[in-house]
Amino acid sequence: MITKSRLFIALQYVFLICLIIACIVPFWLLIASSFTTERELIEHGYSLFPREANLDAYRYLMAASKGVLRAYMMSIIIAGTGVLTSITLTVLFAYPLSRQYLPGKQIISFFLFFTMLFNGGLVPTYMIYTRLFHLKDSLFAMIIPGLLMNPFNVIMMRTYITSNVANEVIEAALIDGAGEFKSLIHVVIPLSKPIIGTLALMSFIGYWNNWTNGVYYIQKRTDLYGIQNYMKNVLDSVSALQNQIANGVGVDVTDLPSMGIRMALAVVGVLPVILVYPFFQKSFVKGITIGSVKG
Amino acid sequence: MRSDKKKLIRRIRKCWPLYLMLVPGIVYLIINNYLPMFGVLIAFKKVDYSVGILKSPWAGFSNFTYLFASKDAYIMFRNTILYNAAFILLGNLFGLIVAIALETVRKRFFRNAAQVIILIPYLLSTIIISYIVYAFLNEQNGFMNNTVLPILHMDPVSWYNVPAPWPVILTVVYLWMSIGYTSILYYSTLIGIDKTFYEAAVVDGASLWQQIARITLPCMKKTIIILLILAVGRICYSDFGLFYQVPMHSGLLYKTTQTIDTFVYRALLEQNSIGRSSAAGLFQSVLGFILVVTTNAVVRKVDKESSLF
């Protein structure tokens, strides 16, 4: 739009500034609470500008709780193996689909595509993974179900290869005697770095934020929990205790994990995503815009 | 004919490395997607673990009649569809407004900063969002009861026990976490509009609102329609985390927070009622399939290029 109306432009600024504040304030509340002293929290509740602040919650988190560190390590292991396997599967599936001369390309594309139209839903998926493959309470349950290969990502990758990696380059490599594997590794992958980066980022966020696999498939082996499931448990047990207090059931208040520590835990839990995000913001936006509408 | 066949076989043979590359992905799709598709038959079984699922006796439609006899079915279908309707309408409306605002603002630094910041909520896991909501709504220490309501001279509310405010809370939370995503989608089409349209319109004396109504919106029409239709195709699905974890799976809130997805989960893993759970799940899958295929047919009519298939 072209306008000289100062009022209109000013209104847009005001609107966006309000929106930015609305996006930050809840997040700010989380961070501010994690620095608030325990006494202050009990007296005045969570607030945006704590009157007393210190680092106690973080100190406690560092020193006392092995559980947090463990869950954190698990998350790193899960996300690490998950992203690597997922990218490998995606690239290996996308490259053949980008070759025009592959017999049966249509059938395989449809085989992939149909999974986006129809899915069995939670109950059969759960039954297959637990009864047929006995994945319950194993590390695989945190990595495999649902997250390993996303058809959307395969299609994005394939489109990228067909439109950005010149066919002649691949064919030249093949004529020079490189096999398909060699041409994939030495020609296609180096030329597809941007899209692979985008997909890896999306996949990392998917794994780091995933908690449903833990809820569905992990029952006894809570030592396999990643940071999200760990945080979920802390939140659940706190609210259960507070409900009992509210209902007048006598509970020793010292049992409650400190309120500040909980929020510090949440801050530590989002940290990797927030740290990674600014560096990859552009490719993240790209992933959103090409992934959703065009497919 | 015969030489054609031979040629094909030779081509297939030559492509063996490509087929080899496809194997891991195909295996994964079979395990993760195709086996569960056949598994939907479980909805017609009376599951008896002692003999195994395959050998369990058939139950006909009894699981479905059992499901639809209860008022659970009405509540979860109503909630799923009404929430989705609200999310689609408000989400797209806000997304569009934010996108237009982003485009109007000329300061590059400000525009980039705004884009970065409004996407942050989209990156947070549902668990973190639950923590944030809890920091607001928790009865004893929450921000609402301690800071906001006293300013408004209102009594504290025990949020996790009262179902009435939750439709508003969940809609606000949804908008908060999705606005960055929707607005960036719209923004990316908005910046593609040819600037000379506007220049010509200004020469002809078009006002700002005329520019929006006559140029911006018509140019966005395709994207808007496609996003709406795709969303309608997913109208019987819901974000499990938003409806399960954000309300802290409080049983007192079922009336306004139960959706098909939360019901399927609860019936399967909390009440061990596989029959009703799988019946609801199958209903959702089949309805979802029909809706996706029909909406896609509609998209094809509107704009062939944008249809999914």
Chai-1 contact restraints between the chains, C-beta under 6 A:
chainA,res_idxA,chainB,res_idxB,connection_type,confidence,min_distance_angstrom,max_distance_angstrom,comment,restraint_id
A,M1,B,T104,contact,1.0,0.0,6.0,A-B,restraint_1
A,M1,B,Q211,contact,1.0,0.0,6.0,A-B,restraint_2
A,I2,B,Y198,contact,1.0,0.0,6.0,A-B,restraint_3
A,I2,B,V202,contact,1.0,0.0,6.0,A-B,restraint_4
A,T3,B,L208,contact,1.0,0.0,6.0,A-B,restraint_5
A,S5,B,L208,contact,1.0,0.0,6.0,A-B,restraint_6
A,F8,B,L208,contact,1.0,0.0,6.0,A-B,restraint_7
A,Q12,B,A101,contact,1.0,0.0,6.0,A-B,restraint_8
A,Q12,B,T104,contact,1.0,0.0,6.0,A-B,restraint_9
A,Q12,B,V105,contact,1.0,0.0,6.0,A-B,restraint_10
A,F15,B,A101,contact,1.0,0.0,6.0,A-B,restraint_11
A,L16,B,A101,contact,1.0,0.0,6.0,A-B,restraint_12
A,L16,B,A114,contact,1.0,0.0,6.0,A-B,restraint_13
A,I20,B,A114,contact,1.0,0.0,6.0,A-B,restraint_14
A,I20,B,I117,contact,1.0,0.0,6.0,A-B,restraint_15
A,C23,B,I117,contact,1.0,0.0,6.0,A-B,restraint_16
A,C23,B,I118,contact,1.0,0.0,6.0,A-B,restraint_17
A,C23,B,P121,contact,1.0,0.0,6.0,A-B,restraint_18
A,P26,B,I132,contact,1.0,0.0,6.0,A-B,restraint_19
A,L29,B,A135,contact,1.0,0.0,6.0,A-B,restraint_20
A,L30,B,I132,contact,1.0,0.0,6.0,A-B,restraint_21
A,S33,B,A135,contact,1.0,0.0,6.0,A-B,restraint_22
A,L41,B,N141,contact,1.0,0.0,6.0,A-B,restraint_23
A,G45,B,N141,contact,1.0,0.0,6.0,A-B,restraint_24
A,G45,B,N146,contact,1.0,0.0,6.0,A-B,restraint_25
A,Y46,B,A135,contact,1.0,0.0,6.0,A-B,restraint_26
A,Y46,B,N141,contact,1.0,0.0,6.0,A-B,restraint_27
A,Y46,B,F143,contact,1.0,0.0,6.0,A-B,restraint_28
A,L89,B,P24,contact,1.0,0.0,6.0,A-B,restraint_29
A,L89,B,G25,contact,1.0,0.0,6.0,A-B,restraint_30
A,L92,B,M21,contact,1.0,0.0,6.0,A-B,restraint_31
A,F93,B,G25,contact,1.0,0.0,6.0,A-B,restraint_32
A,P96,B,L18,contact,1.0,0.0,6.0,A-B,restraint_33
A,P96,B,M21,contact,1.0,0.0,6.0,A-B,restraint_34
A,P96,B,L22,contact,1.0,0.0,6.0,A-B,restraint_35
A,L102,B,C15,contact,1.0,0.0,6.0,A-B,restraint_36
A,L102,B,L18,contact,1.0,0.0,6.0,A-B,restraint_37
A,P103,B,R11,contact,1.0,0.0,6.0,A-B,restraint_38
A,P103,B,I12,contact,1.0,0.0,6.0,A-B,restraint_39
A,T115,B,L29,contact,1.0,0.0,6.0,A-B,restraint_40
A,T115,B,N33,contact,1.0,0.0,6.0,A-B,restraint_41
A,L117,B,F289,contact,1.0,0.0,6.0,A-B,restraint_42
A,L117,B,V292,contact,1.0,0.0,6.0,A-B,restraint_43
A,F118,B,F289,contact,1.0,0.0,6.0,A-B,restraint_44
A,G120,B,P36,contact,1.0,0.0,6.0,A-B,restraint_45
A,G120,B,M37,contact,1.0,0.0,6.0,A-B,restraint_46
A,G120,B,G39,contact,1.0,0.0,6.0,A-B,restraint_47
A,G120,B,V40,contact,1.0,0.0,6.0,A-B,restraint_48
A,G121,B,G281,contact,1.0,0.0,6.0,A-B,restraint_49
A,G121,B,S285,contact,1.0,0.0,6.0,A-B,restraint_50
A,L122,B,V264,contact,1.0,0.0,6.0,A-B,restraint_51
A,L122,B,G281,contact,1.0,0.0,6.0,A-B,restraint_52
A,V123,B,L268,contact,1.0,0.0,6.0,A-B,restraint_53
A,V123,B,S277,contact,1.0,0.0,6.0,A-B,restraint_54
A,V123,B,S278,contact,1.0,0.0,6.0,A-B,restraint_55
A,V123,B,G281,contact,1.0,0.0,6.0,A-B,restraint_56
A,P124,B,P36,contact,1.0,0.0,6.0,A-B,restraint_57
A,P124,B,G39,contact,1.0,0.0,6.0,A-B,restraint_58
A,P124,B,V40,contact,1.0,0.0,6.0,A-B,restraint_59
A,P124,B,I42,contact,1.0,0.0,6.0,A-B,restraint_60
A,T125,B,P36,contact,1.0,0.0,6.0,A-B,restraint_61
A,M127,B,G39,contact,1.0,0.0,6.0,A-B,restraint_62
A,I128,B,L35,contact,1.0,0.0,6.0,A-B,restraint_63
A,I128,B,P36,contact,1.0,0.0,6.0,A-B,restraint_64
A,I128,B,G39,contact,1.0,0.0,6.0,A-B,restraint_65
A,L148,B,Y28,contact,1.0,0.0,6.0,A-B,restraint_66
A,M149,B,G25,contact,1.0,0.0,6.0,A-B,restraint_67
A,M149,B,Y28,contact,1.0,0.0,6.0,A-B,restraint_68
A,G179,B,P17,contact,1.0,0.0,6.0,A-B,restraint_69
A,E180,B,P17,contact,1.0,0.0,6.0,A-B,restraint_70
A,E180,B,L18,contact,1.0,0.0,6.0,A-B,restraint_71
A,F181,B,P17,contact,1.0,0.0,6.0,A-B,restraint_72
A,N209,B,S125,contact,1.0,0.0,6.0,A-B,restraint_73
A,W211,B,I127,contact,1.0,0.0,6.0,A-B,restraint_74
A,Q228,B,S125,contact,1.0,0.0,6.0,A-B,restraint_75
A,Q228,B,I127,contact,1.0,0.0,6.0,A-B,restraint_76
A,M231,B,I127,contact,1.0,0.0,6.0,A-B,restraint_77
A,K232,B,I127,contact,1.0,0.0,6.0,A-B,restraint_78
A,S239,B,M248,contact,1.0,0.0,6.0,A-B,restraint_79
A,A266,B,I128,contact,1.0,0.0,6.0,A-B,restraint_80
A,A266,B,Y131,contact,1.0,0.0,6.0,A-B,restraint_81
A,V270,B,I128,contact,1.0,0.0,6.0,A-B,restraint_82
A,V273,B,L123,contact,1.0,0.0,6.0,A-B,restraint_83
A,Y277,B,L123,contact,1.0,0.0,6.0,A-B,restraint_84
A,Q281,B,V116,contact,1.0,0.0,6.0,A-B,restraint_85
A,V285,B,I184,contact,1.0,0.0,6.0,A-B,restraint_86
A,I288,B,I184,contact,1.0,0.0,6.0,A-B,restraint_87
A,T289,B,S188,contact,1.0,0.0,6.0,A-B,restraint_88
